[in-house]
Amino acid sequence: MEKKLFLLDGMALVYRAHFALISRPIFTSKGVNTSALYGFTQTLLEILKKQIEAGEKKRLAKKQALEQSHALDEAAQKLQRREREVEEARAIQQGFLPQEIPQIPGYQIAGAWQPARIVGGDYYDVLPFDDDSVGLCIADVAGKGMPAAMLMSNFQASVRGFASPSLSPDALCEKLNKLVCRNIAADRFITFVYAHLHGPSRRLSYANAGHNAPIVLRRDGTHERLDAGGGVLGIFKQQSFEAGSFQLAPGDRIVLYTDGVTEARDGAGIEFGDSRLIEVLRECLDADPQIAQEKIFSTVEQFCGGNWEDDATLIVLSVE
């Protein structure tokens, strides 16, 4: 009965009122039937109330459907904008990664970048100074997406503008730190490693600005870390850095990497870690750097199930 009342239109309302009037006449030979008049009035009020409620429900349902439709459209547009931003950030990042790795006699160098679902601010570069020396760079900007990619793009240009065989790694870090401090947001910073390799002497000079310490794996399976340097770039304008120096030997292998490699997690939330990375390096000690780099990435990908939470970047250098 209630459902029928909701469906009453104007004509049905008249019929209902007419029925009430016939069944209980208001005007009789004795005068006005106040009880019938009251009942008739209540019937009209009930019908009007149901009609108003039905109309309100319809309007509310229509409004909610419209709002939901607008919300879905807005969510879809936000998702599209986000996807475009990720693709643009990835394109920017790929643009400042080296398309070809410079090589020098007596060494093999490989580098690679594994992007995450949300692009971060990883960067690596190999700078050819002359036929016998190169600069090795790896860095990571705190942050994700387009802001991190843009910041790293500017940082790469600065590194290429400042780096030279005559400028020591610690001095380069000091110059970059002052520049970054003037141009970076308060909640951002950059970790960075720069190394200059002089091929004939097998001498590697470097400075580490708060980055994951590169691993030097010796031919006998032992390893050392390149941790001399200072703090991250972009926090303290007046900061000094310590220069490190390392004498390489035939069969040595150096791996520079970002935390996306060692902080990749498995399903239980356990990180891949430095020890697993070193073990993989030992397993492919005799392989060329390209094969070693591919082995590292495939092992980490299997460990984390392909769920890269952060960009992962590698430079692998071997001494022949």
C-alpha positions, 0 to 999 in steps of 0.5 A: 500500500505504501509503495502505491502511495509513492507512485500516486500522480496528480490524477490518482490523488483526485481519485483517492480524495473523491473516493473518500468523499463518496464513502464519507460525505462531508455535507449531509441533510444534518449539515457539515459532517466534521468527522468526515471533513477531518478524515478527508483533510487527513487523507489529502495531507497523507497523500501530499506528504507521500508525494512530497517524500517521493519527490524528495527521494527522487531528487536526492537520488538524482543528486547523489547519482550526479555527484557520484558521476562527477566524483568518478570523472574527477578521479579518472581525470586525476588518475590520467594526470598522475599517469601523464606526470609519471610518464613525463617524469620517466621520460625526463629521467631517461633523457639524462641517463647516458645512452652509451657508457664511455669505456677506457682501456683496461676496464669494463663499465656497465650501468643500468636503471630500473624504474619503479611504478612511481618514478623517483630521483635516481641518476647515474653518469659516466663522464669521459675526461680523456682517453685514460680517465673517467668520472663516475657519478651516482645520486638519489634525490629525496622525493618522487615524481616530477619534482624529483625528476626535475631536480635531478635533471638540474643536478646532472647539468651542474655535475657535468658543468663542474666536474673535471680531472683538475677538480678533486671529488671533495671540492666538487661535492662542496661546490655542488652542496652550496649550489643545491642549498640555494635551489632546493626545498627545505624537505629535499636533499640529494645523496651523491657519490663521485669518483674519478678513475685514472686508468693507467695508475688504477687510482680511484679518488672519490667522495661520498655525500651521504650515499650508500657506500659503493662496494669494492669486491676483491679478486679473493672475494673480500670486500671494502666500502667507499665511505669517505666523504661527508653528509648529504647535499642540500642541508648545510651550506657550509659543509666540508667533505673528505676525499678518499683514495683507493688503489685498484688491482686486476680482477677488482670489481666496483659497484655503485648503487642506489637504495632501491637495490638493497631496500627492495622487500619481499612479501614478508617485508624483509629487505634484500640488503647489502649482504645479499648484494655482495653474495650475488657479486661473488657469484658472478665475479668472473662475468663481465659487468653487463652480465653482473648487472643483469644478474643483480637486477634479476635476483632482486626482482625475484626477491621482491616479486617484481614490486619495485618500491623505489628506483634502482640504479647500478654502475658496475666497473671491473678491472681487467 
